[in-house]
């Protein structure tokens, strides 16, 4: 199995951190590549976090309401294969 990081995206040029508004998936659920797995917002924008790969959402590191710096890992997807 491979572990793929899910990171806090940069929604705007000046965005330095974002707040997790909602997790669309729970730990242990299957996800498909490019499926929306979370909703995040900055001071000005709301955006989607899409799965970077198909697999299982193995870990969530930040809860709803948490402020997270851009680029920080917010979850892990485990994929099948090498």
Residue pairs with C-beta under 8 A, 6 or more apart in sequence:
1 78
1 79
1 80
1 81
2 53
2 78
2 79
2 81
2 82
3 58
3 76
3 77
3 78
3 79
4 52
4 53
4 55
4 76
4 77
4 78
4 79
5 52
5 73
5 75
5 76
6 37
6 38
6 49
6 51
6 52
6 73
6 74
6 75
6 76
6 77
7 71
7 72
7 73
7 74
8 17
8 18
8 40
8 49
8 68
8 69
8 70
8 71
8 72
8 74
9 18
9 40
9 47
9 49
9 70
10 70
10 71
11 18
11 40
11 41
11 42
11 44
11 45
11 46
11 47
12 42
12 44
12 45
15 42
15 43
15 45
15 70
16 69
16 70
17 42
17 67
17 68
17 69
17 70
18 40
18 41
18 42
18 47
18 67
18 68
18 70
19 40
19 41
19 42
19 65
19 66
19 67
19 68
20 38
20 39
20 40
20 62
20 63
20 64
20 65
20 66
20 68
20 74
21 38
21 39
21 40
21 41
21 46
21 64
22 38
22 39
22 64
23 37
23 38
23 60
23 64
24 36
24 37
24 38
24 39
25 31
25 35
25 37
25 38
25 57
26 57
27 57
27 58
27 59
27 60
28 56
28 57
28 58
29 56
29 57
30 54
30 55
30 56
30 57
31 37
31 51
31 54
31 55
31 56
31 57
31 77
32 51
32 54
33 51
33 52
33 53
33 54
34 50
34 51
35 50
35 51
36 48
36 49
36 50
36 51
37 49
37 50
37 51
37 57
37 75
38 48
38 49
38 74
38 75
39 46
39 47
39 48
39 49
40 46
40 47
40 48
40 49
40 68
41 47
49 74
51 57
51 77
52 77
53 77
53 79
54 77
54 79
55 77
55 78
55 79
55 80
56 77
56 78
57 75
57 76
57 77
58 75
58 76
58 77
58 78
59 75
59 76
60 74
60 75
61 73
61 74
61 75
61 76
62 68
62 74
62 75
68 74
